[in-house]
Amino acid sequence: MRVLAVALACLAITACSKSTTADLSHDVKDAGHELKAEAVKIKTDPDVRKADADAKKVGHDIAVSVKEAAADAKVEAGKADEKAKHAADDVKHDVKDDNSKN
């Protein structure tokens, strides 16, 4: 008799566990569907689309500005290099002139 009572208790616990698992599984699936529906709403929202387009434009504008600044810096670096070479040549000639006088 005890074995039967324990078996019935285990069966009842298992049945509750399956029911709880099924409910949980159903809840998770429902949450997934709701999340997907909200994601679609956000994706198609005109304000979100406008913000996305604005962000892309700003990113593009920044990239163009950085590229232009890099090109300007390259030109200025070339000018500085030329000035440094001329200054070095001037010093070299001054040193030669001083050495030839002595």
N, C-alpha and C positions, 0 to 999 in steps of 0.2 A: 504494500500500500504506500509506503514511504517512497519507493522508487517511482511509482506512478505520480505522486504529488510533486516530486522533484522534476520529473519529466514534463509535467504540465506547466510547472513554473518556468522551466527553461524554454518551453515552447512559447509561452506568453511573452517572455522577455525577448525572444528572437523575433516574434511577430511585431512587437513594439519597435524593436530595433530596425526591422525592415521598413516599417511604416515611417519611422523618423528619417531613415536614409532616403526613402522615396520622396518625402516632403522636402528634405534638404536639397535633393537633386532637382526637384521641380522649382524650388525657390532660386537656386543658382541659375538654372536655365532661364527663368523669368527675368532675373536681374541682368543676365547677358543680353537678352532680347531688348530690354529697356535701355541698356547702355548703348547698344547698337543703334536703336532708334534715336537716342539723343545725339549720338555722334553724327548721324546723317543730318539731323536738324542743324547742328553746329556747322557742318561742312557746307550746307546749302544756304546758310543764313547770309543775306546780302551784306550785313555789316561786317561779318567775319571775312567774306570774300573781298570787300573793299579794304579792310585792314591788311589782308594778305597781299593784295596788289600794291598798297601803299608801302608795305615793308619791303617788297621786292624792288620797288622803284627807289626807295631810299638806299637800299643795299647797292643797287646799280650805280646810283649817283655817287655814293662813297667810293666805290671801286674806280669810277672814272676819275674822281678827284685825286685819289691816291696814285693812280697811274700818271696823271699829269704832273703831280708833285714829284714823283720819282724821275720823270723825264727832265723836269726843271733842275732837280738836284744833280742829275747826271751832267747836264750842260754846265752848271755852276762849278761842279767838281773838275770838269775839263778845263774851264777858265782858270781855276785856282792852280791846277797842275801846270798850265802854261806859264802863269805868273811865277810859280816856284822855280820852273826851269830857267826862265829869264833871270830871276834873282840869283840863282846858282851860277849861271854863266857870268853875270856881272861880278859876282864875288870872285869867281875864278880868274877873270880878266884883271880885276883889281889886284889880286894876289900876284899874278904874273908881272903886272906893271911894277909893283913894289919890289919884287925880287930882281927885276931887270935893272932897276935904278941902283940897287945896292951892289 
